[in-house]
């Protein structure tokens, strides 16, 4: 599973910053520090003041994905 975030000013929706994590069938706390996000189709370092979108993406191969988020918090 991949968590993505993108810049507000990005015109190319494929440009993003991504952090991978492993999912489970049980509710699990997942902490993803912005410092661990990797760039995808963009050469700029992540700047959290310019983030405009957050998302969960199930990619890599065809499969059924049931994504549920109980709570989302941004932390420093």
Buried (B, 14 or more C-beta within 10 A) or exposed (E): BBBBBBBEEBEEEEBBBBBEEEEEEEEEEEEBEBEEBEEEEBEEEBEEEEBEEEEBEBEEEEEEEEEEEEEEEEEE
